[in-house]
Amino acid sequence: MTFSKTGKSIHYDGRTFQTLRGRGYKANYFDVETGEEFWISGPRKDGKDRLYSESTQPVDVDDDVAEEYWRDIRGQKRAETPKR
């Protein structure tokens, strides 16, 4: 993942997400190609990475960054994310 020079766009996995600048409903970025909206936030050490912290479902962590997430952010060995 990389940010644009202005910080208003995020580039990840061949996609570009642009900020909604507070205009989204349960979303803060949208895919510039499809218009699909997403909630994108930074990872948290306490694991409360969701929009609403009361959710008990685990967050989805992409396989290409899962090892880093669990080791560097959460300070744990990689946990298996339940398959849906």
Backbone as numpy.savetxt, mean C-alpha at the origin, in Angstrom:
# Nx Ny Nz CAx CAy CAz Cx Cy Cz
8.76 0.57 -5.68 7.93 1.72 -5.68 8.82 2.96 -5.68
8.47 3.92 -6.49 9.17 5.20 -6.51 8.15 6.32 -6.56
8.56 7.46 -6.02 7.73 8.65 -6.08 8.20 9.53 -7.23
7.30 10.30 -7.80 7.69 11.30 -8.79 8.47 12.40 -8.08
9.11 13.25 -8.84 9.88 14.35 -8.25 9.00 15.26 -7.40
7.76 15.45 -7.80 6.85 16.32 -7.05 6.22 15.61 -5.87
6.26 14.27 -5.87 5.64 13.49 -4.81 4.15 13.30 -5.00
3.61 13.73 -6.13 2.17 13.61 -6.37 1.80 12.32 -7.08
2.81 11.57 -7.54 2.56 10.30 -8.22 3.44 9.22 -7.64
2.94 8.00 -7.70 3.68 6.83 -7.27 3.76 5.88 -8.46
4.93 5.32 -8.69 5.11 4.34 -9.76 5.41 3.00 -9.12
4.58 1.99 -9.47 4.78 0.67 -8.90 4.29 -0.39 -9.87
5.12 -1.37 -10.10 4.75 -2.54 -10.90 4.17 -2.15 -12.26
4.79 -1.17 -12.90 4.36 -0.73 -14.23 3.13 0.15 -14.24
2.67 0.55 -13.08 1.49 1.40 -12.98 1.87 2.74 -12.36
1.07 3.75 -12.67 1.26 5.07 -12.08 -0.01 5.45 -11.33
0.18 5.84 -10.08 -0.93 6.25 -9.22 -0.75 7.73 -8.90
-1.81 8.48 -9.05 -1.75 9.91 -8.78 -2.65 10.24 -7.59
-2.22 11.21 -6.81 -2.97 11.59 -5.61 -4.34 12.16 -5.95
-5.31 11.87 -5.10 -6.65 12.44 -5.23 -6.76 13.76 -4.47
-5.71 14.13 -3.77 -5.64 15.38 -3.00 -6.85 15.58 -2.09
-7.23 14.49 -1.38 -8.31 14.60 -0.42 -9.70 14.51 -1.01
-9.82 14.30 -2.32 -11.14 14.25 -2.96 -11.72 12.84 -3.03
-10.97 11.83 -2.62 -11.45 10.46 -2.74 -12.30 10.03 -1.55
-13.12 9.01 -1.80 -13.91 8.41 -0.73 -13.28 7.06 -0.44
-12.66 6.92 0.72 -11.92 5.72 1.11 -10.80 5.41 0.12
-10.26 6.45 -0.49 -9.15 6.31 -1.42 -8.33 7.59 -1.39
-7.04 7.44 -1.62 -6.19 8.63 -1.68 -5.38 8.71 -2.97
-5.40 7.65 -3.78 -4.72 7.63 -5.08 -5.60 6.93 -6.10
-5.35 7.22 -7.38 -6.03 6.51 -8.45 -5.02 6.11 -9.51
-5.30 5.02 -10.20 -4.48 4.54 -11.30 -4.76 5.46 -12.49
-3.74 6.12 -13.02 -3.96 7.09 -14.09 -4.45 6.45 -15.38
-4.19 5.17 -15.57 -4.64 4.49 -16.79 -6.08 4.00 -16.68
-6.45 3.42 -15.54 -7.78 2.81 -15.40 -8.77 3.67 -14.61
-8.27 4.60 -13.80 -9.14 5.40 -12.95 -9.53 4.71 -11.65
-9.11 3.44 -11.48 -9.43 2.69 -10.27 -8.79 3.38 -9.07
-9.55 3.48 -7.97 -9.07 4.17 -6.78 -8.51 3.19 -5.75
-7.50 3.66 -5.01 -6.81 2.84 -4.02 -6.53 3.65 -2.77
-6.41 2.94 -1.65 -5.87 3.53 -0.42 -4.44 3.05 -0.34
-3.49 3.97 -0.44 -2.07 3.63 -0.38 -1.47 4.38 0.81
-0.83 3.61 1.70 -0.20 4.24 2.86 1.13 3.58 3.13
1.91 4.21 3.94 3.19 3.64 4.33 3.00 2.51 5.33
3.93 1.59 5.38 3.82 0.48 6.33 4.06 0.94 7.76
3.43 0.25 8.70 3.58 0.58 10.12 4.16 -0.59 10.88
5.01 -0.30 11.84 5.62 -1.35 12.65 4.60 -2.13 13.46
3.52 -1.46 13.87 2.51 -2.14 14.69 1.52 -2.96 13.86
1.66 -2.93 12.53 0.81 -3.74 11.67 -0.55 -3.14 11.36
-0.83 -1.95 11.86 -2.12 -1.31 11.59 -2.05 -0.53 10.29
-1.83 -1.27 9.21 -1.62 -0.68 7.89 -2.91 -0.40 7.13
-4.03 -0.76 7.67 -5.32 -0.61 6.99 -5.90 0.79 7.15
-6.83 1.12 6.28 -7.54 2.40 6.37 -8.27 2.51 7.70
-8.95 1.41 8.09 -9.63 1.38 9.38 -8.97 0.33 10.25
-8.38 0.75 11.34 -7.57 -0.14 12.16 -8.37 -1.25 12.84
-9.70 -1.11 12.94 -10.48 -2.14 13.61 -10.65 -3.40 12.76
-10.27 -3.35 11.50 -10.38 -4.53 10.63 -9.43 -5.62 11.13
-9.90 -6.84 11.15 -9.08 -7.96 11.61 -8.43 -8.71 10.46
-8.77 -8.37 9.24 -8.18 -9.02 8.07 -6.74 -8.53 7.88
-5.83 -9.44 7.55 -4.45 -9.00 7.30 -4.37 -8.20 6.00
-3.41 -7.31 5.92 -3.21 -6.56 4.69 -2.56 -7.46 3.65
-2.75 -7.14 2.38 -2.10 -7.86 1.30 -0.72 -7.25 1.10
0.29 -8.07 1.14 1.66 -7.62 0.90 2.15 -8.36 -0.35
2.54 -7.61 -1.38 3.00 -8.23 -2.61 4.23 -9.09 -2.35
4.28 -10.22 -3.04 5.38 -11.17 -2.85 6.76 -10.55 -3.05
6.87 -9.59 -3.98 8.19 -9.02 -4.26 8.73 -8.14 -3.14
7.91 -7.77 -2.19 8.37 -6.95 -1.06 8.07 -7.57 0.31
7.45 -8.75 0.31 7.02 -9.36 1.57 8.17 -9.62 2.52
9.27 -10.14 2.01 10.43 -10.43 2.87 10.92 -9.16 3.56
11.07 -8.08 2.81 11.50 -6.79 3.37 10.50 -6.27 4.40
9.22 -6.35 4.05 8.18 -5.85 4.95 8.26 -6.52 6.31
8.27 -7.84 6.30 8.27 -8.56 7.58 9.59 -8.39 8.33
10.69 -8.36 7.64 11.99 -8.25 8.29 12.26 -6.81 8.73
12.16 -5.86 7.80 12.59 -4.48 8.07 11.53 -3.61 8.76
10.28 -3.82 8.44 9.22 -2.99 9.02 8.66 -3.62 10.30
8.30 -4.89 10.22 7.66 -5.55 11.35 8.66 -6.22 12.29
9.92 -6.39 11.87 10.93 -7.00 12.73 10.65 -8.46 13.03
10.06 -9.17 12.07 9.70 -10.56 12.25 10.13 -11.38 11.04
10.05 -12.69 11.19 10.21 -13.54 10.04 8.96 -13.41 9.19
9.10 -13.72 7.92 7.97 -13.59 7.01 6.79 -14.45 7.46
5.63 -13.82 7.52 4.41 -14.55 7.84 3.70 -14.90 6.55
3.05 -16.01 6.55 2.29 -16.41 5.37 0.96 -15.67 5.36
0.65 -15.04 4.26 -0.63 -14.36 4.10 -1.65 -15.39 3.66
-2.78 -15.45 4.33 -3.81 -16.44 3.95 -4.25 -16.23 2.50
-4.42 -17.32 1.77 -4.89 -17.25 0.39 -6.39 -17.05 0.40
-6.88 -16.27 -0.54 -8.32 -15.99 -0.64 -8.94 -16.84 -1.70
